[in-house]
Amino acid sequence: MRKVLVVEDRDSVRRALKSKLGKYKVMEASCLDEAVKALSGDPEIIITDLSIPKQADSKTDRYENGLELLNRVREHCPSAGVFVMTIFSEFDSEMIGAFNKASQLIIKTQDDWLTPLVKKVDDYCVKLDSSEEIERSRQDVIYEALKKEIVGDSHAITSVLKLADKAAGSDATVLITGETGTGKELIARRIHALSSRKNGPMVTYNCANIPENLAESLLFGHKKGSFTDAKEKRAGKFAMAEKGSLFLDEFGEMSPAVQAKLLRVLETHEYEPLGGDDPICSDVRVICAYKDLKQKVTEGKFREDLYYRVNILSIHLPPIRERENDVILLADHFLGVFNAQYFGACSFSVGCGEAIKNYPWPGNVRELKSAIERAVCNASGEPVELTASDLGINVPVGSGDLPEGMESVERKICNSLMDNDFNLDKAHSYLNYLILKNALALENGNVTQAAKRIGIARETAQRWKKLFIL
């Protein structure tokens, strides 16, 4: 049921409107002060007389009070539909619309003006229902796209997705941690898309390298004349994110002064624009991201009280090297995306696939994505079998494009060391086996040439061949 605020000083008119608006939840106010308080109830539609008293016991109606109410509506309920009733024909719709784009003017001198007013409210709600349905469909498309962006079936990433889906069911602040390039913004967008705020805006703000005064203005907005270049009023990120989510990336880089202001906003759900005196109520879900905010606190570079305030729900994104075989799934996904985007026909060589698995990817998913996009783009649409060098990655010895089997040497040795099952003689034997096997393959089975290639006596090569049943 949609909420409608009726502002009218005459009881009889308010009762008549409430009766005709029976299918809506109607809130009433008889003066400016009551109406301003009622705005905290988030009405979706506001019907107000232009000439209203400032206080309930006042005997004087003034149109200036109605204009002040329109100003307050623009600040507190910018998306509300507004219907202004007046007997003053000199006020035109264009003038009223300057306060709110959804405003409509109703001249009360017309006969039976209540019926057309209610008809306009009904028509407005039909359009609102339609636009909200379109927005829901848009959000569904965004969510489906986000699901495709977050690729992987490892335990590490499925655990993260479960936490994100759980966080979406709450309105608590969320702190997402993890190395650069792990996909923190994607997780934030997933939380928003699954939350009850999904039909509201998702606003992002990067806290890094922003001067203190500018950061306050960008986050909380400013009034005209609040500083030298403030030539007009400007809404901040919190106002833009009203009824939605605000994603604060690089959160640990926020200046101490802005940290203090943000702490107060999170505690009181109110903020004051630069140069403003009246607090503005805020209905915004805050999601923060930083690589290691606890370390910042330990170093004395971030407020401990703010850290605990934002760390209500915590999600840590693992680096790609800890996500088992997800790197291959991601690589295949990005290869398909960029082949389609650049009309390519690229594939990965066997050695390249091993190189992708063994490379540490310090830039994580972002680095992998960029490397594949660059390689596909450089292929210029030709059917190229990509190698590790095409991706621009330095592969450790024992992996990548080395001959068959060599890439597993380092892995087997590491596994045996971790399992306390390392045997130096076995390691030597396995290495000798792989070396001779590949040398014989290169020399078409000729033992003499294979021995020369690897620098051992022919007799030794014969002995190894017999020992390893090659």
N, C-alpha and C positions, 0 to 999 in steps of 0.2 A: 504494500500500500504506500503510495507516494505521499510525502509530507508537504503540506501547504501552509504557509504563514499568511494570515490575514491581518493587516494593520489598518485599523479604522477606529476613530474615536467615538463614533455613534454606535451604541449597542444594537439598535434595530438593524442597521446595515450588516454588522458582523453576524448577527443571528441569521439573517436572510441568506448571506453568503454561505455560512456553515451548513445550512439546510440544503442548499442547492449543490454543495460540494460533498455530499454524503459518502461518495465512494473513496474519498481521500481522508487522510489523517490530518485534521485541521488544527493548527495552533493559532492562538489569538493574541493580539497586542493592541492596546488603545493609544499608545504614544511612542515617541522615538526611543526613550529609555527601555521600555518593555520590548520593543522590536529588536533593539541591538542585543539584548540578553537572549532573546529567542533564536537569534542567528546561530548560537552555539548548538542548537538542536539540528543543524544541517538541513534546513528546508530545501526542497528541490524546486519549489515554486513559491514566489512571493507576490501577494496581491496587496498593494498599499495605496492609500489615498495620498495624494501629493501634499495636501495641506493637513498636517497633524501637529498636535501639541508636543512639547518636549517631554513633559511629565504628565502623569495621569491626573493630577489635581489642578493642572493648568487650564485656564479658560480660553487661552489664545491659540488658535491654529495658525501655523505659518508654513508656507510652502518651502521655506529654507530648511525646515526640519525634514521634510520629505526628500529634498535633494541630499541632505546629510545622510539620511538612511540609504539612499542609492550609493553614496560613496562607501558606506560601511559594507553594503552588500558586495560591492566590487572587490573589497579587501578580503572579506571573510567567506563569501559564497560566490566566487566569480562565475561558476558554471550554472547557477540557478536561473530559471526563467522568471522574469519580472513583469508584472502587469500593473501599470500605474493608472489610478483613477483620479480624474480631476474635472473641475468645472471651468478651468481656465483654458480657453481655446487658444491663447497665445503660445502655449507650450505645444510644440509639435513632436512627432515621433522621432525625428532625427536628433533633436536636442536630448530627449530622454534616452535614446539609444546610445548616446555618447557615454553614458554611465555604465551601460550593460548591453552587449550586442543582442541579448535575448529579450530585451525590453519591448513591451507593446503599450501604447497609450490608449486609454479608454475614456471617452468624454461622457461624463455623467448626465449631461443635459439631454441626451437621447432618451426616447421613451423605452421603457423596459430594457435598460442597459445591462441589468444583471444577467439576463439570458444569453446575449451575445458574448458577455465576458466569460461565462462558464463554458460556452461552446469553444471559445478561443483556448481556454485552459485544457479542455479535452483534446482539441486538435494538437496542441503543443505536446501533450503526453503521448499521443499516438506517434508523433515524429520522434520523441525521445525514446520510446520503446524500440522503434525501428533502428535508430542510430546505435542504441545499446546492443541490439542483436548483431548489428554489423561489427561492432567493436569486439563482442564475444567471439565471433567467427574469426576476426583478425588475430585475437589472442590465441585461439586454438591453432591457427596456422603457425604463429610464432612458436608455440610450444612444440608442435610437431617438428619444426625446423631445429629447435634447440635439442630435441631428443636425438636427432641425426648428427648434431654437432658434437655431442658428448659420446664418443665412440669408445668401446672397450667392454670386456666381460670379466676382467680380473677381479679378485676379491677386494683389492684396494679401491678400485673405482666404484664398484657396486655398493660398497659400504658408504662411500661418500654420497652417492645418489639417494640412498635410503635416508641418510641424515638430512639431506636437502629437502626431500619430500616431506619429512617429518617437520622440519622448520617451517615449511609453507603453511602448515596448519596452525601456526602460532603467529602472534603479532610482535613477538619479542625481537630485540635487536640481535643481529647475527654478526659474528666475526669469522671471516674466512681467511685462513692462513695458507701459505705455501710459496714455493719458489716462483720466480718470474716465469711467465709463459705456461703455467699449469692449467689455466682456464678458470680463474677465480670469478671473472665477470660472467662467464657462461653459467656458473653455479648460481650466482646472484639472480640472473635472469630466469633461471629455472624456478627458483624459490618464488619470485614475483608471479610468474606465469601460472603457478599452481595455487597461489594464495587467494584469499577472498578479495584482495586488492587488484586482481588481474585486469579488471576493467578500468583501473586508474592508470596514471602515467608511471613509467619507469624512468627516472631521471638519474644520470650518471654525472659524477664530479670527481676529477682527479686532484687530489690535495697537494701534489708535488709542485715545488717551485712557484708557488703563488704568493706574492707579497701580502703581508698581513691585512692591510686596509682593503685591498682588492678582494681577498678571500672572504672577509666579512660581508662585503657588498654582494659578492657572487652567491654566498650561501643564504643570507638573510634579507637581501634587497636593500634599497636605500630610498630615502625621500628626496624630493627635488631640493637642491641647495645644501644637502648634508655635507658635501665637500666640494672642492673647487670645480671639478668637471661634472658634477651631478646636475646636469641641465634639465633632467626630467626624472620622474619617479620610475623606479625599476624593480621588478619582482625578482626575488632570489630563487635559488634551487629548492628551498623548502616550500615556497609558494607554488612553484611549478609542479612539485611532487605531491601536492595536497590530495589526499584520498588514495595515494599510491605508495611507491617505494622510492627511496633515495639511496643510490649506491655510491659510497665514498671510497674510491680507490686510492691506493698509496696513503692510507689513513695515518700511518705513523709519521708522515712528513708535515702534518698540520702544526701550525705555530702554537706556542703556549697560550696566547691570548684567545685564539679561536677555539682551542681545546676547552678553555674555561666557559666560553659562551655556549659551545655545543653541549657540554655537560648539563648546563642549566636547562637547555631546550629539552634534552632527553628526560630530565627529571620533572619538569613542569609542563611540558608539551605546549610551551609558549615561547615566542621569540619577538624581538624588537628590531625592525629594520634600522639601518644607520640613519640617524637624524630623527628617529621616531620616538614617541613617548608612550604610546598605547601598545601593550602587548597583543600579539596576534596568536590566536589558538592554532595549533598545528596538529594535523592528523596524518602523520607520515611514518611509515615503517622504514627504519634505517638499517642498511646492510653495509658493513665495513669490510675492507680487505687490506691485508698487509702481509709481507713475507714472514716476519717474526716480531709481533708487537710486544711480546713478553720481554724480549731482549732489549727493546727500546726502553721499557720501564726499568729494567735492571740497570741500564746505563744512565738513568736519570734524565732521559730525553723525552719522556712521555708521562703524562699524569697517571698515577696508579689508580685514582678513583675513577677516571674516565675509562681506563682499561677494564676494570671490573664492571662498569656500567654497560659497556658494549659487548662484553664477553658473556652474554647470557646464554646464547647458543653458539657453539664453536664447531667449525668444520675445517679440517686440515686436508688440503689437497696434496697427494703424494707426487713426487717427481716421476717423470716417465720411466726412469730406470728402475723404479720399484713397482711397476705395473705389469710385471710378467710379460706376456706376449701381446699386450695392448699396442705396443709400438708398431707391430706388423699390421694389425687391424687399422690403426690410424693412418699408416702409410698407404695402405690400399685404398682407404676412404679418400684421402687427399689426392691420390693419383687419379681416381675416378672423377673427382670434382674438377680438377684442373685439366684433365684430358677433354672434358666436356666444355669447359670455359674457353680453352685455347684451341679447340678442334684438333687435339693431339691424339697420337696412337702409341703412347709410351708404355713400357712395361719395365719391371725390375729384373735384372739378371740374378741368377742364383747367388752369386757372390755379393751383389748389392743387398739382397735381402738379409744375408748374414751380417753384412756391415751395419745395416740399420739396427739389427738386434743388439749388436755388440757396442755400438757407439754410445757414449754416456749421455748425449743430448743435454748439455748444460742449460740451453735455452728452452728445454722441454718441448711441449706441443707446438708452441709458436715457432721455434727454430725448425722443427721437423716440417711444419706446414710451409714455411718460407723456402726451405731447401727444395722441396718437391715442386712448388710453384715455379721457382727459378729454373729448375731442370727441364720441366715440361715446356715452359715458355721459350727456353733456349733451343729446344728441339724443333721449333718452327713448324709443327704439324707433321714432321716425319716420323715413321714408325721406328723409334729408337728404343733399344734395350739399355736402360739406365744403369750406370755403374756407380760405385762409391764416389769416384772423382767427380761425376756429374752432379752429385749432391753436395760436393765441396766438404766432405767429412774426412778427417784423418782417422784411419782405422788402426788400432793397436796391432802389433805383430801377433800372428796366430789367429787372425780373423779376417773377414771381408773377402777380397778377391784372390786369396791364396788358393793353391790347388785343393781339390776335394779332400775333406777330412781334416785339414790342417787347422781350420777354424775352431775345432772342438778341443784342441790340445789344452789351451789355456783354461777353458771351462772345466774340463775333466780334472785338471790338476787342482784348481780352486775348490771344486766340490770335494775332492778327496782330503784336502787340507782342512776344510770346514767340518768334515765328518770324522776327523782324526783317523783317517784310513789311508794316509799317504805312505807310499812305498817308492823310494827313489829308484830302485832297480826296475820296478814295473813302469815308472814314468819314462826311464831311459829306453826300455824295450819298446814301449808304445810309440815314442818319438822316432826311434830307428825304423820301426815298421812303416810309419807314415812316410818318412823320407824315402825309403827304398821303394815303396809302392808307387809313389808319384814319379820317381826317377825312372823306374821300369816303364811306366805308362808313357812318359815322354820319349823314351828310347825304343818304343815298340817291343819291349821284352828283352832287349839286348843287355845281358848282365855286365859285359865288359864296359860298354858305353855308359851304363847307369852308374857303375862304380867310379868311372872317371868324372862323371857329372857331380857326384857328391863327395869325391876326394877320398875314397877308401880303396883298399886292395880288392882285386877281383875275387880272391879267396874269401875275404870277409863278406863280400856281397853274396857269394854263393851260400855261405854258411847262414846268413840272415834269411836268404830266400827259402832255404830248406826249413829253418826254424819257424818262420812265419807262414809257411805253406803258401808261398806266393807263386 
